[in-house]
Amino acid sequence: MTRHPGPRASVAQLAHFPPVEASEFREALRNLASGVAIVATGVGEARRGLTASSVTSICADPPCLLVSVNTKSEAHDSILANGYFGISLLRTGQEALARHFAGLDGVGGADRFKNAPWSEGVTGAPLLDTAICAIDCVLQQHQIVGSHGIFIGRIVATRRPCAGNPVINFQGELRTLPLT
């Protein structure tokens, strides 16, 4: 049996802990309810976007958020090249749009933006007009961890929310939360 190295263990001392299997990781994290958003960047035919449920706030001073994007997605390199991105938080009734931006219908690139109303944020980022809330960010920092790029965005503008209940991802399904 391996002993716990204690509260002041170094990274080297912790290296002997094996990672959990990918399937175990996915099964555990399916139980973490998270909001569903579209992350988008670019202008015109260079627009790229994807569905993400890995968006979280970091701090209020300066206001920053974090989003994780697979390095194989079109949007990953586009965010790096453009230096900005928008986050559109989805509401009830936008589950099909979430699936569309997840690429489940085979549509990619700028074609993903054709069936919904979009505006440009102050950075130029595409923001969904009918989202619960839209957040415009400039890229503050980027880090690759495994298969994903972690983007830290400094929030430069937000758009007043539309009415509606949020779409969440829970146990591998898109659901909505009723507001009381």
Disulfide bonds with the S-S distance in Angstrom:
none
